[in-house]
């Protein structure tokens, strides 16, 4: 939570400097069941619930007319920011190169790190300090050290959809299924009742790790996800049955399924059942950093800040 809030602040600063548009702010979690509303109410009493609100059924429908399904309430958090990932990275890289003289060696593989020397596919590179951030490739560099971290891969289905009816979302949207996966909610006692009801009513969704997160782009299309399949080497296929589970949950919130699925894709990320972040120090000037959950982007800037501060004693 602390890292996510710090990363959010850095995202706001960097986005302004790099010309990255913040598409929208805030998160609405649609509580489809009374158990979800009760869990959201309990979350409000925690430190993490600061500045958040829970709207009952009547107020929720009035404030959020986009949500057409039966709901017990809407939990609103003002803290989240969303950018368009497919364009943000390139713009940030261009800004870093122009404003801060950062040299990017694209299409270059690092095959070894020894002392202050990196062996790459384009020759040797000298580095006073090295941070290895290889995503879900936990075998190529320092694989023998990471083997003890029990890391696997999580595969996630994502879609971009469009409704014929034009509407504008207040922020990102989630639902009951997300609450039992978010540690701040899932660790509360009230989550047990919701988890039990979901197990009885949506067992297939839980079996495939389906949650709902919908975020609107500037063209009013929605990026929608997600599932989670955990394996050492997940298969490369995107099955319609899992996509249908995601779209069914979307329909439960918005009243019907979208007519247009514009694109589909899968992503993979490192996953650990034990910790959300793995950091190893093979040498005093080397750090290996692995985000081992789906919250990597949410916390990345703060993790980077902490890692650099430790390496350089700042």
C-alpha positions as CSV (number, residue, x, y, z in Angstrom):
1,X,0.0,0.0,0.0
2,X,2.8,2.4,0.9
3,X,4.7,1.6,-2.2
4,X,1.6,1.9,-4.4
5,X,0.8,5.4,-3.0
6,X,4.4,6.5,-3.5
7,X,4.5,5.1,-7.0
8,X,1.2,6.9,-7.8
9,X,2.8,10.2,-6.8
10,X,5.8,9.5,-9.0
11,X,3.6,8.5,-11.9
12,X,1.7,11.8,-11.6
13,X,5.0,13.7,-11.7
14,X,6.6,11.7,-14.5
15,X,3.4,11.7,-16.6
16,X,3.3,15.5,-16.6
17,X,7.0,15.8,-17.6
18,X,6.9,13.0,-20.3
19,X,3.6,14.1,-21.9
20,X,1.8,11.0,-20.8
21,X,-2.0,11.5,-20.4
22,X,-3.6,10.4,-17.2
23,X,-6.8,8.8,-18.7
24,X,-8.7,8.8,-15.5
25,X,-8.4,8.7,-11.7
26,X,-10.1,6.6,-9.0
27,X,-11.4,3.1,-8.7
28,X,-15.1,2.0,-8.3
29,X,-15.5,-1.5,-6.8
30,X,-19.1,-2.6,-7.5
31,X,-20.3,-4.7,-4.6
32,X,-22.7,-7.1,-6.2
33,X,-23.5,-8.9,-2.9
34,X,-24.2,-7.7,0.6
35,X,-21.1,-9.7,1.8
36,X,-18.9,-7.6,-0.5
37,X,-20.4,-4.3,0.8
38,X,-19.8,-5.5,4.4
39,X,-16.2,-6.3,3.5
40,X,-15.8,-2.8,1.9
41,X,-17.3,-1.2,5.0
42,X,-14.7,-3.1,7.1
43,X,-11.9,-1.9,4.9
44,X,-13.0,1.7,5.4
45,X,-12.1,1.3,9.1
46,X,-8.5,0.5,8.3
47,X,-5.6,2.9,7.6
48,X,-5.8,2.0,3.9
49,X,-9.4,3.2,3.7
50,X,-8.5,6.8,4.2
51,X,-10.4,9.2,1.8
52,X,-12.4,6.3,0.4
53,X,-16.2,6.0,0.6
54,X,-19.0,3.3,0.4
55,X,-22.2,4.3,-1.3
56,X,-25.4,2.3,-0.6
57,X,-27.5,0.8,-3.3
58,X,-29.7,3.9,-3.8
59,X,-26.9,6.4,-3.9
60,X,-24.7,4.1,-5.9
61,X,-27.2,3.8,-8.8
62,X,-27.7,7.6,-8.8
63,X,-24.0,8.4,-8.7
64,X,-22.9,5.6,-11.1
65,X,-25.7,5.2,-13.7
66,X,-23.3,3.1,-15.8
67,X,-23.7,0.1,-13.5
68,X,-26.9,-1.6,-14.6
69,X,-26.8,-4.8,-12.6
70,X,-28.1,-5.6,-9.2
71,X,-25.7,-4.1,-6.6
72,X,-25.5,-3.8,-2.9
73,X,-23.2,-0.7,-3.1
74,X,-20.2,0.9,-4.7
75,X,-16.8,1.4,-2.9
76,X,-15.0,4.4,-4.3
77,X,-11.3,5.1,-3.9
78,X,-9.9,8.4,-5.3
79,X,-6.3,7.3,-5.2
80,X,-5.7,5.4,-8.4
81,X,-4.3,6.8,-11.7
82,X,-4.5,5.1,-15.1
83,X,-2.3,5.7,-18.1
84,X,-2.4,3.9,-21.5
85,X,0.4,1.4,-21.0
86,X,0.9,0.8,-24.8
87,X,2.1,4.4,-25.3
88,X,3.3,5.5,-21.9
89,X,6.5,3.4,-21.8
90,X,7.8,4.7,-25.2
91,X,7.0,8.3,-24.1
92,X,8.8,7.9,-20.8
93,X,11.8,6.4,-22.5
94,X,12.0,9.3,-25.0
95,X,11.7,11.8,-22.2
96,X,14.5,10.1,-20.2
97,X,16.8,10.1,-23.2
98,X,16.1,13.7,-24.0
99,X,15.9,15.3,-20.6
100,X,18.3,13.1,-18.6
101,X,20.7,11.7,-21.2
102,X,19.7,8.1,-20.4
103,X,21.2,5.7,-23.0
104,X,18.9,2.8,-24.0
105,X,20.5,-0.2,-25.7
106,X,17.4,-1.7,-27.4
107,X,17.4,-5.3,-28.7
108,X,20.4,-6.1,-26.5
109,X,20.5,-9.2,-24.3
110,X,22.6,-9.3,-21.2
111,X,24.1,-12.7,-20.8
112,X,26.3,-12.3,-17.7
113,X,27.1,-9.8,-14.9
114,X,30.5,-10.0,-13.3
115,X,31.7,-7.3,-11.0
116,X,31.4,-4.0,-13.0
117,X,31.2,-5.7,-16.4
118,X,28.1,-6.7,-18.2
119,X,28.4,-9.2,-21.1
120,X,25.8,-8.4,-23.8
121,X,24.9,-9.5,-27.3
122,X,26.6,-6.3,-28.5
123,X,29.7,-6.5,-26.4
124,X,31.0,-5.5,-23.0
125,X,29.4,-2.7,-21.0
126,X,30.9,-1.2,-17.8
127,X,28.6,-0.4,-14.9
128,X,29.3,0.9,-11.4
129,X,26.0,-0.7,-10.3
130,X,23.6,-3.1,-12.0
131,X,19.9,-3.8,-11.3
132,X,18.6,-6.9,-13.0
133,X,14.8,-6.6,-13.7
134,X,14.1,-9.5,-16.0
135,X,10.3,-9.7,-15.4
136,X,9.2,-13.4,-15.5
137,X,12.6,-14.6,-16.9
138,X,13.9,-15.9,-13.7
139,X,16.3,-18.5,-15.2
140,X,18.7,-16.6,-17.5
141,X,20.5,-14.3,-15.1
142,X,21.2,-15.5,-11.5
143,X,18.7,-18.3,-12.1
144,X,20.6,-20.5,-9.5
145,X,20.0,-17.8,-6.9
146,X,16.4,-17.2,-7.7
147,X,15.6,-21.0,-7.7
148,X,15.0,-20.9,-4.0
149,X,12.4,-18.2,-4.3
150,X,9.8,-20.7,-5.7
151,X,8.8,-18.4,-8.5
152,X,6.4,-19.5,-11.2
153,X,4.6,-17.7,-14.0
154,X,1.1,-16.3,-14.0
155,X,-0.7,-16.1,-17.3
156,X,-3.5,-13.5,-17.7
157,X,-6.2,-13.1,-20.3
158,X,-7.1,-9.5,-21.3
159,X,-9.5,-8.0,-23.8
160,X,-10.3,-4.6,-25.3
161,X,-14.0,-4.2,-25.9
162,X,-16.5,-1.6,-27.0
163,X,-20.1,-1.0,-26.1
164,X,-22.4,0.6,-28.7
165,X,-23.9,2.8,-26.0
166,X,-21.6,5.7,-25.3
167,X,-20.8,6.2,-21.6
168,X,-18.0,7.5,-19.6
169,X,-16.6,5.7,-16.5
170,X,-15.7,7.7,-13.4
171,X,-12.5,5.6,-13.0
172,X,-11.4,2.0,-13.2
173,X,-14.0,-0.6,-12.2
174,X,-13.7,-3.8,-10.3
175,X,-16.2,-6.2,-8.6
176,X,-16.6,-8.7,-5.8
177,X,-14.2,-11.2,-7.4
178,X,-11.4,-8.6,-7.0
179,X,-11.9,-8.2,-3.3
180,X,-10.8,-11.6,-2.3
181,X,-7.6,-11.2,-4.3
182,X,-6.6,-7.8,-2.9
183,X,-4.6,-8.4,0.3
184,X,-5.9,-5.3,2.0
185,X,-9.5,-6.7,1.7
186,X,-8.8,-10.4,1.7
187,X,-6.9,-10.4,5.0
188,X,-10.0,-9.0,6.8
189,X,-12.3,-11.4,8.7
190,X,-15.3,-10.2,6.7
191,X,-13.7,-11.7,3.5
192,X,-14.6,-15.2,4.6
193,X,-18.3,-14.8,4.1
194,X,-17.7,-13.3,0.6
195,X,-15.3,-16.0,-0.4
196,X,-17.7,-18.7,0.7
197,X,-20.6,-17.2,-1.4
198,X,-18.3,-16.8,-4.4
199,X,-17.2,-20.4,-4.1
200,X,-20.8,-21.5,-4.2
201,X,-22.0,-19.1,-7.0
202,X,-19.0,-18.6,-9.2
203,X,-16.7,-21.7,-8.8
204,X,-15.5,-21.5,-12.4
205,X,-14.4,-17.9,-12.1
206,X,-12.4,-18.8,-9.0
207,X,-10.9,-21.9,-10.6
208,X,-9.5,-19.8,-13.4
209,X,-8.5,-16.9,-11.2
210,X,-10.9,-14.5,-12.9
211,X,-11.4,-11.1,-11.4
212,X,-12.9,-8.0,-13.1
213,X,-10.9,-4.9,-13.8
214,X,-12.2,-2.6,-16.5
215,X,-10.5,0.7,-17.5
216,X,-11.6,3.1,-20.2
217,X,-9.3,4.5,-22.9
218,X,-9.5,7.9,-24.6
219,X,-11.5,6.3,-27.5
220,X,-14.0,5.0,-24.9
221,X,-13.1,1.4,-25.5
222,X,-12.6,-0.7,-22.3
223,X,-9.5,-2.7,-21.4
224,X,-11.0,-5.6,-19.5
225,X,-9.4,-8.5,-17.5
226,X,-8.3,-10.7,-16.1
227,X,-7.7,-14.4,-15.4
228,X,-4.8,-16.1,-13.7
229,X,-3.2,-19.4,-14.6
230,X,-0.1,-20.3,-12.6
231,X,2.5,-22.7,-14.0
232,X,6.2,-22.9,-14.5
233,X,5.6,-22.6,-18.3
234,X,1.9,-21.6,-19.0
235,X,0.5,-22.7,-22.3
236,X,0.3,-20.0,-25.0
237,X,-3.4,-20.4,-25.8
238,X,-6.2,-18.0,-25.0
239,X,-9.3,-20.1,-24.6
240,X,-12.8,-18.7,-25.3
241,X,-14.2,-20.3,-22.2
242,X,-12.0,-18.1,-19.9
243,X,-12.7,-15.0,-22.0
244,X,-16.4,-15.8,-21.6
245,X,-16.1,-15.9,-17.8
246,X,-14.5,-12.4,-17.8
247,X,-17.2,-11.1,-20.1
248,X,-19.9,-12.6,-18.0
249,X,-18.7,-10.7,-15.0
250,X,-18.5,-7.5,-17.0
251,X,-22.1,-8.1,-18.1
252,X,-23.1,-8.5,-14.4
253,X,-21.9,-5.0,-13.7
254,X,-22.9,-3.2,-16.9
255,X,-26.1,-5.0,-17.6
256,X,-25.0,-6.8,-20.8
257,X,-22.0,-8.0,-22.7
258,X,-20.4,-5.7,-25.2
259,X,-21.0,-6.4,-28.9
260,X,-17.5,-5.7,-30.0
261,X,-14.3,-7.5,-28.8
262,X,-11.6,-5.4,-30.5
263,X,-8.6,-7.4,-29.4
264,X,-7.4,-10.2,-27.1
265,X,-4.1,-10.9,-25.6
266,X,-2.3,-12.8,-22.8
267,X,0.4,-11.5,-20.6
268,X,2.7,-13.3,-18.1
269,X,4.4,-12.2,-15.0
270,X,6.4,-13.8,-12.2
271,X,4.4,-15.1,-9.3
272,X,5.1,-16.2,-5.8
273,X,2.6,-17.5,-3.3
274,X,4.9,-16.3,-0.5
275,X,5.9,-12.7,-1.3
276,X,4.9,-10.0,-3.7
277,X,8.5,-8.8,-4.2
278,X,11.8,-10.7,-4.4
279,X,15.1,-8.8,-4.1
280,X,18.5,-10.5,-4.1
281,X,22.0,-9.0,-3.8
282,X,24.5,-11.3,-5.6
283,X,27.2,-8.7,-5.0
284,X,27.4,-5.3,-3.2
285,X,26.8,-3.4,-6.4
286,X,24.2,-5.8,-8.0
287,X,20.5,-6.2,-7.2
288,X,18.1,-8.6,-8.8
289,X,14.5,-7.4,-8.4
290,X,11.4,-9.4,-9.3
291,X,7.9,-8.2,-8.9
292,X,6.2,-11.5,-8.0
293,X,2.6,-10.5,-8.3
294,X,0.2,-8.7,-10.6
295,X,0.9,-5.4,-8.8
296,X,4.3,-4.9,-10.3
297,X,3.4,-1.7,-12.2
298,X,1.6,-0.3,-9.3
299,X,4.6,-0.4,-7.0
300,X,7.5,-0.3,-9.6
301,X,8.5,3.4,-9.2
302,X,8.7,3.1,-5.4
303,X,10.7,-0.2,-5.6
304,X,13.1,1.5,-8.1
305,X,13.5,4.4,-5.8
306,X,14.3,2.2,-2.8
307,X,16.7,0.0,-4.8
308,X,18.7,3.0,-6.1
309,X,18.8,4.6,-2.7
310,X,20.2,1.4,-1.2
311,X,22.8,0.9,-3.9
312,X,24.1,4.5,-3.7
313,X,23.5,5.1,0.0
314,X,21.0,7.8,-0.4
